[in-house]
Amino acid sequence: MDCLSFAASLQEGFQYVKAFFVGQVKTITARNEKEASEAELEATKM
């Protein structure tokens, strides 16, 4: 395997990992925002 194709596959793998982490962060953030808005709704009801 030559150096160039190795670098290309490495870059592809990095983009995949980056996309995975970005997705995880967005999911966590969305979950936190949902919980925060639900907490605000509970607070306004009281």
N, C-alpha and C positions, 0 to 999 in steps of 0.2 A: 504494500500500500504506500503510495507516494505521499509526500508531505502536504500537498495542496488538497487532495481529497480528504485527508485526515482533518485538516483545518476546517474544511467546509462542513464535514459531519459534526465537528465539535461545535461550530457556530450554530448549526441547526439544533443540536441538543440544547445549547444554551438558550436559544429562543423559546424552545419548548418549556424548559424549566422556568424561564422568566414569565411566560404566559400563565403557567400553572400557579406561580406565586401571586401574580397580579389577580388572578381569579380568586384565590384563597382570601386575599386581603379584602377584595370587594365583597365577598360573601360575609366575612366577619364584620366588616363595616356596616353592611346592610342589616345584618342581624342586630348589631348594637343600636343602630338608628331606629329599628322597629321596636326594640325593647324600650328605648328612650321615649319614643312617641307614645307608646302604651302607658308608660309610667306617668307621662304628662297628662294623659287622658284620665287616669285614675286620680291624679292630684286635683284636676279641675272638677271632677265629680264630687269630691269631698267638700 
